[in-house]
Amino acid sequence: MAKPIGADKKREARNLGEAIGSLVTDLRIKKGWSQPELAHRLGFNESTIRILEMATKSPTLRTLEAVARAFSMDILDLIRDAKRRIKR
């Protein structure tokens, strides 16, 4: 079971990659999914989810499409929501 992130642990995003990672983490936790469970639902390996959430590499369009689908979102809404998290 995924553990909620406390208010003091929310990550600040400096760029779109970090914002997407933060958003995916929050969405996954709201669903009560672990990283392995999200990976299974997407057909990806667990390291892909870790990389996505930690923003160590930029996600591919294929990855973003799959993530948006998993959370019943349009890819544009996913990106728009992530952009709102970027610290200005």
C-alpha positions in Angstrom: 0.0 0.0 0.0 1.3 3.4 -0.9 2.2 5.8 1.9 0.8 9.3 1.8 3.3 12.1 1.5 3.0 14.6 4.4 2.5 18.3 3.7 6.1 19.0 4.7 7.4 16.5 2.2 5.8 17.8 -1.0 8.5 18.3 -3.6 9.0 21.6 -5.3 9.3 21.4 -9.1 11.8 23.5 -10.9 11.0 22.1 -14.4 8.3 20.2 -16.2 10.1 16.8 -15.6 10.1 17.3 -11.9 6.5 18.6 -11.9 5.3 15.5 -13.8 7.2 13.2 -11.4 5.6 14.9 -8.4 2.2 14.8 -10.0 2.5 11.1 -10.9 3.6 10.4 -7.3 0.6 12.2 -5.9 -1.9 10.6 -8.3 -0.5 7.1 -7.6 -0.8 7.6 -3.8 -4.3 9.0 -4.1 -5.2 5.7 -5.9 -3.5 3.7 -3.2 -1.1 2.2 -5.7 2.5 1.2 -5.0 5.2 1.9 -7.6 5.2 -1.9 -8.5 1.4 -1.8 -9.0 1.5 1.2 -11.3 4.3 -0.4 -13.2 2.2 -3.5 -13.7 -0.8 -1.5 -14.8 1.3 0.3 -17.4 3.2 -2.7 -18.5 6.5 -1.1 -17.5 9.2 -2.2 -15.1 9.5 -0.7 -11.7 12.6 1.2 -12.5 10.7 3.2 -15.1 8.3 4.4 -12.5 11.1 5.3 -10.1 12.9 7.2 -12.9 9.6 9.0 -13.8 8.7 10.0 -10.3 12.3 11.1 -9.4 12.6 12.9 -12.8 16.1 11.5 -13.4 15.2 11.3 -17.1 12.6 13.0 -19.2 9.6 10.8 -19.9 8.8 9.7 -23.5 5.5 10.6 -25.1 4.6 6.9 -24.9 5.2 7.0 -21.2 3.1 10.1 -20.7 0.3 8.7 -22.7 0.2 5.5 -20.7 0.4 7.4 -17.4 -2.5 9.7 -18.4 -4.6 6.7 -19.4 -3.9 4.9 -16.1 -5.3 7.9 -14.3 -8.2 8.4 -16.7 -6.7 11.7 -17.9 -6.0 13.3 -21.2 -2.3 13.7 -21.8 -2.8 17.5 -22.2 -4.5 17.7 -18.8 -1.6 15.7 -17.3 0.9 18.2 -18.7 -1.2 21.2 -17.8 -1.6 20.0 -14.2 2.1 19.4 -13.9 3.0 22.8 -15.3 1.0 24.4 -12.4 3.4 22.8 -10.0 6.5 24.5 -11.3 7.9 27.0 -8.9 8.2 30.4 -10.5 
